[in-house]
């Protein structure tokens, strides 16, 4: 019985892992996306970074009823 020429492990399909934070998808109406894009432009950043910053701002802001 003949041996295989090489015993290399098979390559995985798809894009390789980046080792970064997990992806979170979100659906938004076009009007809200336009507002996020406008804010991102004003902040000189991209949409993804703008969304991360806006979520952080929303989570750290104290509500009036919390006082």
Secondary structure as GFF3:
##gff-version 3
##sequence-region A 1 67
A	DSSP	alpha_helix	30	42	.	.	.	ID=ss1
A	DSSP	alpha_helix	47	60	.	.	.	ID=ss2
A	DSSP	three_ten_helix	64	66	.	.	.	ID=ss3
###
